[in-house]
Amino acid sequence: MRQIKRTSDMHPLTWRMRKDQKPVFLKEYKNTNGYVSAEKTLKSMTSDQVVMLVQESGLRGRGGAGFPTGVKWSLMPKDLSRSTRYLLCNADEMEPGTYKDRLLMEQMPHQLIEGMLISAYALRVSRAYIFLRGEYIEAAINLRCAILEAKEAGFLGKNIFGTNFSLDLIVHTGAGRYICGEETALMNSLEGRRANPRSKPPFPSSIGLWGQPTCVNNVETLSNIPAIFANGIKWYKDISKSVDTGTKMMGFSGQVKNPGVWELPFGITARELLDEYAGGMKSGLQLKAWQPGGASTEFLIEKHLDIPMDFSSISKAGSRLGTALSIAVDHTINMVSLVSNIEAFFSRESCGWCTPCREGLPWTLKILRSLECHQGHAGDLEVLLNLCRNLGPGKTFCAHAPGAVAPLQSAITYFREEFEAGIQFSNMYEDSRVIFSI
């Protein structure tokens, strides 16, 4: 996305997000052709042409679901009689193991602003919000500084670049709840209400923020926009090694030698990402399992490392690309303890709106903790698998519960013996005796 100077030992299509890098503010951003794409777009293209170009680029949402961005934009109503329309940037990044959006906002705030400017023009929006995770203090400071710079330079506000288009951009910090990452819960929170998901349909494109048409996009998604308009569709597609176009922020955390985040072309294999960029596992440790894109994605194992990092390939392997920030699990980790920790997070973060999620996740956690202490009972695994089915897609109000049980179900699939080891022999005997007497 960013055009920067690269050293000879760097991959030609990648740059690394470094925590110690200084933020790129307006002067430096303009020196790398910042806001040139926005000015060209606003002066020479219609809103419909912008939407069409994004559709043709093949850009998919970078928040985890991978929904085609241009298609999402096209769902906004063409009727302009409803004068108020909104663009929301979902920056409520609370998925455990995920931190790419934080680095983008801290280090490249103007890239996001320019992406939102072009997007707002395409959607005919005059007011946009960045809904930011409340704990991202540095990102909030840098974004507000960058917005002030953009206003003073005439890139935000009234009659931008001498056109009839105007845009107000506001940073709103959230209250620190994972559920706010769900786009309709995000809208409820922004309106000052409890962050519960809304029933869909109606979808936000029809009835969203304050009952008006609304489009919600992720930070990384919007940060891709300026590069597409600066370099063209062919350039954007040719970067990728996959059917998914462009680049993706990817990374590895856990017990690896060089944890981090890199911008890489789609289609690079997970093994390349782990070995060449993350430096492989630390000395004396072996890879046991890995999650491709955050704590809500299904576990994969070593044999899956040669799978390309793109949406369809990871899906065929039985997981989801998600945020593409992978988590490495080493051979010393007990999977019951790991999954118990994951479920504790998701159980605590449930909004409690629907019964399966509110009651099912604490029940799941209770069983896992008993297994962790070797106090489990015969039938516990069957109960857990039944909970996974009843908390799966289509069984709850939103995707919180399905995401919560995805790692559990896959962990049982690949490491069932570790869960069985948590069942006491005496409990197995007592339960079987009761069953026999019945």
Disulfide bonds with the S-S distance in Angstrom:
none
